[in-house]
């Protein structure tokens, strides 16, 4: 199937257009080139400073957990070493349920893997992806640039830009987020359902090394994850009903850490 898509792109002529230069868009541009696409155009609405870590809504202080399969893909793109420069390896996954007996532990060595995955802050991950995009002369990066309309053609699409420019493409890819304007212009519908749940995300300092262990703990009001980061830190993802998350966020530092310690369990490393 992948070969058929690439053949069709090559026969159609013109470069695929990816709208959205975040994690999905930048990675896809590199993957298309890796699989033989002659040229790609990538459009991002925010400015990107050459050679500097990006400071956009997509690439901030949040973190991404990359599976072993994702790391293998980055290795094929020649980006794994750069990503791991500022990533923490996941060597063990520890899963538990509050007030229940039994735990599950997964170890990289048991699966003949150097690591089960890795956790990297989005700003550094974006830096690695976008520097690779900039280094490829067959990828045209338009940033900042904003698409203001899409028109369907018999053999593709025409995208118009805020500056009055337009571009024809045989393949238009919407990578501009969950509430994609590009998707709406293309007439692709989506259904949104509010479950009343939010996630509190934070980076935490530790009083002791994490040892490359990722913790997932299931609580009555939702799951909680602690993921290893470099420099004796962990990324927290704490999920619960919206009102409860709002209450956690309203706590001062001491109150927040006390509430978190009460829930993470004795196996997790001590929080600073």
C-alpha positions as CSV (number, residue, x, y, z in Angstrom):
1,X,0.0,0.0,0.0
2,X,2.8,2.4,0.9
3,X,4.5,1.8,-2.4
4,X,1.3,2.4,-4.3
5,X,0.8,5.8,-2.5
6,X,4.4,6.8,-3.3
7,X,4.0,5.8,-7.0
8,X,0.8,7.8,-7.2
9,X,2.5,10.9,-5.7
10,X,5.4,10.6,-8.1
11,X,3.1,10.3,-11.1
12,X,0.9,13.2,-10.1
13,X,3.8,15.6,-9.8
14,X,3.9,18.5,-7.3
15,X,4.8,18.3,-3.6
16,X,2.5,17.1,-0.9
17,X,1.4,20.0,1.3
18,X,1.4,19.4,5.1
19,X,-0.5,22.1,7.1
20,X,0.9,22.2,10.6
21,X,4.5,22.1,11.5
22,X,4.1,20.5,14.9
23,X,5.3,17.0,16.0
24,X,3.0,15.1,13.5
25,X,3.6,17.4,10.6
26,X,7.4,17.7,10.9
27,X,7.8,14.0,11.5
28,X,5.6,13.2,8.5
29,X,7.6,15.5,6.2
30,X,10.7,13.6,7.2
31,X,9.1,10.2,6.7
32,X,7.7,11.1,3.3
33,X,11.2,12.1,2.2
34,X,12.7,8.9,3.7
35,X,10.3,6.8,1.6
36,X,11.2,8.6,-1.6
37,X,8.9,11.6,-2.0
38,X,10.9,14.0,-4.2
39,X,9.6,17.2,-2.4
40,X,7.4,18.2,0.5
41,X,6.0,21.6,1.5
42,X,5.4,22.1,5.3
43,X,3.4,25.1,6.5
44,X,3.5,26.4,10.1
45,X,1.6,29.4,11.4
46,X,4.2,30.3,14.1
47,X,7.7,31.7,13.5
48,X,10.6,29.3,13.7
49,X,14.0,30.7,14.5
50,X,16.8,28.9,12.5
51,X,19.0,26.8,14.7
52,X,17.1,27.6,17.9
53,X,14.8,25.3,19.9
54,X,11.2,26.2,18.9
55,X,8.9,28.1,21.2
56,X,5.5,27.3,19.7
57,X,2.3,25.7,21.3
58,X,3.4,22.3,19.9
59,X,6.9,22.4,21.3
60,X,6.8,23.5,24.9
61,X,7.9,22.1,28.3
62,X,5.5,19.2,28.1
63,X,7.0,15.8,27.4
64,X,6.4,12.9,24.9
65,X,6.8,9.3,25.8
66,X,8.2,7.5,22.8
67,X,7.8,3.7,22.5
68,X,10.5,1.3,21.3
69,X,8.8,1.2,17.9
70,X,8.9,5.0,17.6
71,X,12.6,5.1,18.6
72,X,13.3,2.5,15.9
73,X,11.6,4.8,13.4
74,X,13.7,7.8,14.6
75,X,16.8,5.6,14.1
76,X,15.9,5.0,10.5
77,X,15.6,8.8,10.0
78,X,19.0,9.2,11.6
79,X,17.6,11.2,14.5
80,X,17.7,8.8,17.5
81,X,21.1,9.8,18.8
82,X,20.1,13.5,18.8
83,X,16.8,12.8,20.5
84,X,18.5,10.7,23.2
85,X,20.9,13.5,24.0
86,X,18.2,15.1,26.2
87,X,15.8,12.2,26.8
88,X,15.5,9.7,29.7
89,X,15.3,6.0,28.8
90,X,12.4,3.9,30.2
91,X,14.1,0.7,31.4
92,X,11.2,-0.5,33.5
93,X,7.5,0.1,33.6
94,X,5.8,-0.3,37.0
95,X,2.0,-0.6,37.0
96,X,-0.2,-0.8,40.1
97,X,-3.7,-0.1,41.4
98,X,-4.4,1.8,44.6
99,X,-5.7,-0.4,47.4
100,X,-5.3,-3.6,45.3
101,X,-2.8,-6.4,45.8
102,X,-0.3,-7.1,43.0
103,X,1.8,-5.1,40.6
104,X,3.1,-5.6,37.1
105,X,6.7,-4.8,36.1
106,X,8.0,-4.8,32.5
107,X,11.8,-4.8,32.0
108,X,13.6,-3.9,28.8
109,X,16.1,-6.7,29.3
110,X,13.4,-9.3,29.4
111,X,12.5,-8.3,25.8
112,X,16.0,-8.0,24.5
113,X,15.7,-4.2,24.2
114,X,18.1,-1.5,25.2
115,X,15.1,0.4,26.5
116,X,11.3,0.1,26.4
117,X,11.0,3.7,25.3
118,X,12.2,7.2,26.2
119,X,10.7,10.5,27.4
120,X,11.8,13.7,25.9
121,X,10.6,17.3,26.4
122,X,8.7,18.5,23.4
123,X,10.8,21.6,22.9
124,X,13.9,19.5,22.4
125,X,12.1,16.9,20.3
126,X,10.8,19.8,18.1
127,X,14.4,21.2,17.8
128,X,15.6,17.8,16.5
129,X,12.7,17.4,14.0
130,X,12.8,21.0,12.7
131,X,16.6,21.1,12.3
132,X,16.3,17.9,10.2
133,X,13.5,19.6,8.2
134,X,15.7,22.6,7.6
135,X,18.7,20.5,6.6
136,X,16.7,18.8,3.8
137,X,16.7,21.0,0.7
138,X,13.7,19.1,-0.8
139,X,11.5,20.2,2.1
140,X,10.1,23.7,1.8
141,X,9.3,25.1,5.2
142,X,7.0,28.1,5.1
143,X,6.9,29.7,8.6
144,X,5.3,31.8,9.7
145,X,2.6,31.3,7.1
146,X,-1.2,30.8,7.5
147,X,-3.5,29.0,5.1
148,X,-6.7,30.9,4.7
149,X,-8.7,28.6,2.3
150,X,-8.7,25.3,0.5
151,X,-10.3,24.6,-2.9
152,X,-10.7,21.1,-4.2
153,X,-9.4,20.3,-7.8
154,X,-9.9,17.3,-10.0
155,X,-6.4,16.1,-9.2
156,X,-5.7,17.7,-5.9
157,X,-6.2,20.9,-4.0
158,X,-5.3,24.6,-4.1
159,X,-4.3,26.2,-0.8
160,X,-4.5,30.0,-0.5
161,X,-2.3,31.9,2.0
162,X,-2.8,35.0,4.1
163,X,-0.3,36.9,2.0
164,X,-2.3,36.2,-1.2
165,X,-0.1,33.4,-2.5
166,X,-1.5,30.1,-3.6
167,X,-0.2,26.6,-4.0
168,X,-1.4,23.5,-5.9
169,X,-0.8,20.1,-4.4
170,X,-1.7,16.5,-5.3
171,X,-1.9,15.6,-1.6
172,X,-3.1,17.8,1.2
173,X,-2.4,16.7,4.8
174,X,-4.1,18.3,7.8
175,X,-1.7,18.2,10.7
176,X,-3.0,21.4,12.4
177,X,-4.4,19.9,15.6
178,X,-7.5,18.3,17.0
179,X,-9.7,21.3,16.0
180,X,-8.2,21.4,12.5
181,X,-9.4,24.3,10.3
182,X,-8.0,22.4,7.3
183,X,-10.1,19.4,8.1
184,X,-13.2,21.6,8.2
185,X,-12.3,23.2,4.8
186,X,-12.0,19.7,3.3
187,X,-15.5,18.8,4.6
188,X,-14.3,16.1,6.9
189,X,-16.5,15.9,10.0
190,X,-15.5,15.1,13.5
191,X,-17.4,14.5,16.7
192,X,-16.3,15.9,20.0
193,X,-17.6,14.5,23.3
194,X,-16.7,16.1,26.6
195,X,-16.2,13.4,29.3
196,X,-15.7,15.9,32.1
197,X,-12.1,14.7,32.6
198,X,-9.0,16.8,32.6
199,X,-5.3,16.0,33.0
200,X,-2.9,17.9,35.2
201,X,0.6,18.0,33.6
202,X,3.8,19.0,35.5
203,X,7.5,18.4,35.6
204,X,8.7,17.4,39.1
205,X,12.0,17.4,40.8
206,X,13.0,14.3,42.8
207,X,14.9,13.7,46.0
208,X,16.4,10.6,44.6
209,X,17.2,9.1,41.1
210,X,14.3,7.5,39.2
211,X,16.4,4.7,37.9
212,X,14.7,4.8,34.5
213,X,11.4,3.5,35.9
214,X,8.0,4.8,34.6
215,X,5.1,4.4,37.0
216,X,1.5,4.1,36.1
217,X,-1.0,4.0,39.0
218,X,-4.7,3.5,38.6
219,X,-6.8,5.5,41.1
220,X,-10.5,5.6,41.7
221,X,-10.8,9.0,40.1
222,X,-8.4,8.3,37.1
223,X,-4.9,7.1,36.2
224,X,-1.7,8.8,37.3
225,X,1.6,8.4,35.5
226,X,5.1,9.5,36.4
227,X,7.6,9.3,33.5
228,X,11.4,9.7,33.8
229,X,13.1,12.8,32.6
230,X,16.7,13.8,32.5
231,X,18.4,15.6,35.5
232,X,16.5,13.6,38.3
233,X,13.1,14.8,37.2
234,X,9.8,13.1,36.3
235,X,6.9,14.2,34.1
236,X,3.5,13.9,35.8
237,X,0.2,13.2,34.1
238,X,-2.6,13.1,36.7
239,X,-6.1,12.5,35.3
240,X,-9.4,13.0,37.1
241,X,-12.8,14.8,37.0
242,X,-12.5,18.4,36.0
243,X,-13.6,19.7,39.4
244,X,-11.0,17.6,41.1
245,X,-8.2,18.7,38.8
246,X,-9.2,22.3,39.4
247,X,-8.9,21.7,43.1
248,X,-5.5,20.1,42.8
249,X,-4.3,23.1,40.7
250,X,-5.6,25.5,43.4
251,X,-3.3,24.0,46.0
252,X,0.0,25.6,47.1
253,X,3.2,23.7,46.4
254,X,3.2,21.9,49.8
255,X,-0.4,20.9,49.6
256,X,-0.1,19.7,46.0
257,X,3.0,17.5,46.9
258,X,1.2,16.1,49.9
259,X,-1.9,15.2,47.8
260,X,0.4,13.6,45.2
261,X,2.5,11.7,47.7
262,X,-0.6,10.2,49.2
263,X,-1.6,8.7,45.9
264,X,1.6,7.7,44.1
265,X,2.4,4.7,46.4
266,X,5.6,3.7,48.3
267,X,7.3,2.3,45.2
268,X,7.6,5.7,43.4
269,X,10.8,7.8,44.1
270,X,10.6,10.5,46.7
271,X,9.5,13.9,45.4
272,X,11.7,16.9,46.2
